């Protein structure tokens, strides 16, 4: 039996084990997926110890470890290195390699919901690991990206990083997450993307963007998937916007990690349905 982990702190809200274990069982693979809450203070010991055990095949990495985990890896994939964050680890006989599947998962979900992304005007709220991954892929297609973050210097750092990438075709601008700046950025935005954990279970009353600022027709993508319909998405719908919950991104990035661990094509829709059943939502 090989084991795969979710490394984060906390991890109790996660549905990753639900979808991966459903896929392992469906395909008859001798794998299991466990949630491992590892505090930042204990991350180094875990990565240099248990994570290198040969019974461990790999891990997903979530908040707050996507950047910190990189220093404990033997190798980092070129794309993950360019993004500057890792969300998937593969253990090859005790040697750890890091990847990033977040961005590809998000772009696939966005293209399904919006269509072609060439030339779009996007607003990204947040400047952490998910924002880096999505921004890296989106900047190759978009016309303009505005990054808003409570700490302006982090938005500036991410904007400069994305702009320096040879793949970047977009104009990338940083801004602070004040109402006036947010309102200005959203006036002409085609897509709004929340990459922060604001609104995630159990703090479901939180929202990173006042719904009154959202224009009709905008596609609002919340990377939070638990709850399925966050306050941000509810208010966006009331404003006449289109919405994209984070569950598709979760499943698509998870499917990519599944391929890396097993070499097998996963049952994507079964993974999606398994999470929907647990969260009590409707399939869409």
C-alpha positions in Angstrom: 0.0 0.0 0.0 1.4 3.4 -1.1 0.3 6.5 0.7 -0.2 10.1 -0.5 -0.7 13.0 1.8 -2.1 16.5 1.9 0.3 18.7 3.8 -1.1 21.9 5.2 -2.1 23.6 8.4 -5.0 23.2 9.0 -6.3 20.5 6.6 -9.7 19.5 8.1 -11.7 21.4 5.5 -10.1 19.6 2.6 -11.9 17.3 0.2 -8.8 16.0 -1.4 -8.9 12.7 0.4 -12.5 12.2 -0.7 -11.8 12.5 -4.4 -8.4 10.7 -4.5 -9.5 7.7 -2.4 -12.6 7.4 -4.6 -10.4 7.3 -7.7 -7.9 4.8 -6.1 -10.8 2.5 -5.2 -12.5 2.8 -8.6 -9.2 1.9 -10.4 -8.3 -0.9 -7.9 -5.0 0.8 -7.1 -3.2 0.0 -3.8 -3.0 3.6 -2.7 -4.6 5.6 0.1 -4.7 9.4 0.6 -4.4 10.9 4.1 -4.7 14.4 5.5 -1.6 15.5 7.4 -1.8 18.7 9.4 1.8 19.8 9.8 2.5 23.1 11.5 5.2 25.4 10.0 7.4 24.6 13.0 7.3 20.9 12.3 7.5 21.1 8.5 11.3 20.6 8.2 11.3 17.5 10.4 8.4 16.0 8.5 10.0 16.6 5.1 13.4 15.2 6.1 11.9 12.3 7.9 8.5 10.7 7.2 8.0 12.3 3.8 11.1 10.4 2.5 9.8 7.0 3.6 9.5 4.7 0.5 5.9 3.8 1.5 5.0 7.4 0.8 4.5 8.0 -2.9 3.8 11.8 -2.7 1.8 14.7 -1.4 -0.3 17.6 -2.3 0.8 20.9 -0.5 -1.6 23.6 0.6 -1.7 26.7 2.7 0.7 27.7 4.3 3.5 25.4 2.9 3.5 25.9 -0.9 6.6 28.2 -0.8 8.3 27.0 2.4 8.3 23.3 1.3 10.6 24.1 -1.7 13.8 24.2 0.4 13.3 20.6 1.5 13.1 19.1 -2.1 15.8 17.5 -4.1 14.5 18.8 -7.4 11.8 21.3 -8.5 10.1 21.0 -11.9 10.9 24.0 -14.3 7.3 25.2 -14.3 7.0 25.1 -10.5 10.4 26.9 -10.2 9.1 29.7 -12.5 5.9 30.0 -10.5 7.8 30.0 -7.2 5.4 27.6 -5.5 4.9 23.8 -5.2 1.6 22.0 -4.7 2.6 18.5 -5.6 5.5 16.3 -4.5 6.5 12.9 -5.9 8.7 10.6 -3.9 11.0 8.5 -6.1 12.7 6.0 -3.7 13.3 8.7 -1.1 14.1 11.5 -3.5 11.6 14.3 -3.6 10.6 16.3 -6.6 8.2 19.3 -6.6 5.6 20.2 -9.2 2.8 22.8 -9.5 -0.5 21.6 -11.0 -2.6 24.5 -9.6 -2.2 26.8 -12.5 -3.1 24.3 -15.2 -6.1 23.2 -13.2 -7.3 26.7 -12.9 -6.8 27.6 -16.5 -8.7 24.5 -17.6 -11.6 25.5 -15.4 -11.5 29.1 -16.6 -11.5 28.1 -20.3 -14.5 25.8 -19.8 -16.4 28.6 -18.1 -15.2 31.6 -20.2 -13.9 30.3 -23.5 -10.7 31.6 -25.0 -8.7 33.7 -22.5 -6.6 35.6 -25.1 -6.7 39.3 -24.4 -8.9 39.1 -21.3 -8.8 41.7 -18.5 -8.4 39.9 -15.2 -8.3 40.9 -11.6 -6.6 38.6 -9.1 -7.2 39.1 -5.4 -4.3 37.7 -3.3 -0.6 37.3 -4.0 0.2 33.8 -2.5 0.9 30.4 -4.0 -2.4 30.1 -5.9 -2.1 33.6 -7.3 1.4 32.8 -8.5 0.4 29.7 -10.3 -2.7 31.1 -11.9 -1.0 34.4 -12.8 1.9 32.5 -14.4 -0.4 30.7 -16.8 -2.9 33.5 -17.3 -0.3 36.1 -18.1 0.6 34.1 -21.2 -2.9 34.7 -22.5 -4.4 37.7 -20.9 -4.2 41.3 -22.1 -4.2 42.9 -18.7 -3.9 41.5 -15.1 -4.3 43.6 -12.0 -3.1 42.0 -8.7 -4.7 43.3 -5.5 -3.4 42.4 -2.1 -3.8 43.8 1.4 0.0 44.1 1.6 0.9 46.1 -1.4 4.5 45.1 -1.5 3.5 41.5 -2.1 1.3 42.5 -5.0 4.2 44.5 -6.4 6.6 41.6 -6.0 4.2 39.2 -7.8 3.5 41.7 -10.6 7.2 42.2 -11.2 7.9 38.5 -11.1 5.2 37.7 -13.7 6.2 40.6 -15.9 9.8 39.3 -16.0 8.7 35.9 -17.3 9.4 35.3 -21.0 6.0 33.7 -21.3 4.2 36.8 -20.1 2.2 38.6 -22.8 0.0 40.7 -20.4 0.3 44.0 -18.8 0.6 43.2 -15.1 -0.1 45.9 -12.5 -0.1 45.7 -8.7 -2.6 47.5 -6.4 -3.7 47.6 -2.8 -6.9 45.9 -1.8 -8.7 49.2 -0.9 -12.3 49.8 -2.1 -11.4 52.6 -4.4 -8.6 50.6 -6.2 -10.8 47.5 -6.3 -13.7 49.4 -7.8 -11.4 50.9 -10.5 -9.9 47.6 -11.4 -13.3 45.9 -11.7 -14.8 48.6 -13.9 -13.4 47.0 -17.0 -12.6 43.5 -15.8 -13.8 40.4 -17.7 -12.7 38.0 -14.9 -12.3 38.3 -11.1 -10.3 35.6 -9.4 -10.2 35.2 -5.6 -7.0 33.2 -4.6 -7.3 34.0 -0.9 -8.9 31.7 1.7 -11.4 34.4 2.7 -14.9 32.8 2.8 -13.7 29.3 3.4 -15.3 27.0 5.9 -15.7 27.6 8.8 -15.6 31.4 8.2 -18.2 31.4 5.5 -19.4 35.0 6.2 -16.2 36.5 4.9 -15.8 37.8 1.4 -12.7 39.5 -0.2 -14.9 41.7 -2.5 -18.0 43.7 -1.8 -20.7 42.3 -4.1 -21.9 45.9 -5.0 -18.6 46.4 -6.9 -19.1 43.4 -9.2 -20.5 44.3 -12.7 -23.1 42.1 -14.5 -21.5 39.7 -17.0 -18.1 39.5 -15.2 -16.9 35.9 -14.6 -16.2 35.5 -10.8 -13.9 32.6 -10.0 -13.5 31.7 -6.4 -10.7 29.2 -5.7 -12.4 28.4 -2.4 -14.5 25.3 -2.9 -15.8 24.6 0.6 -18.5 25.8 0.8 -19.4 25.2 -2.9 -21.2 28.6 -3.1 -19.2 31.1 -1.1 -20.6 34.5 -0.1 -18.5 36.0 -2.9 -20.2 33.8 -5.5 -23.7 34.3 -4.0 -23.3 38.1 -4.1 -21.8 37.9 -7.6 -24.8 36.0 -8.9 -27.1 38.6 -7.3 -25.2 41.2 -9.2 -25.8 39.5 -12.5 -22.3 38.0 -12.8 -21.3 34.6 -14.0 -19.7 32.4 -11.4 -17.1 29.6 -11.2 -16.7 27.7 -7.9 -13.3 26.4 -7.0 -14.3 22.7 -7.2 -13.3 22.3 -10.9 -9.9 23.7 -10.2 -9.5 21.3 -7.2 -10.4 18.3 -9.3 -8.3 19.2 -12.3 -5.2 20.0 -10.3 -5.8 16.8 -8.3 -6.1 14.8 -11.5 -2.8 16.1 -12.7 -1.2 15.1 -9.4 -2.8 11.7 -9.6 -1.1 11.1 -13.0 2.3 12.0 -11.5 1.9 9.6 -8.6 0.4 6.6 -10.5 1.1 7.0 -14.2 -2.6 6.3 -14.6 -5.4 8.5 -16.1 -7.8 9.3 -13.3 -11.7 9.2 -13.4 -12.1 12.9 -13.3 -15.9 13.1 -13.2 -16.1 10.4 -10.5 -13.7 12.5 -8.4 -15.9 15.6 -8.9 -19.1 13.7 -8.1 -17.5 12.2 -4.9 -16.8 15.7 -3.5 -20.2 17.0 -4.6 -21.9 14.1 -2.7 -20.0 15.0 0.5 -20.6 18.7 0.3 -24.2 18.2 -0.5 -24.2 20.4 -3.6 -25.7 20.0 -7.1 -23.6 18.8 -10.0 -22.9 21.5 -12.5 
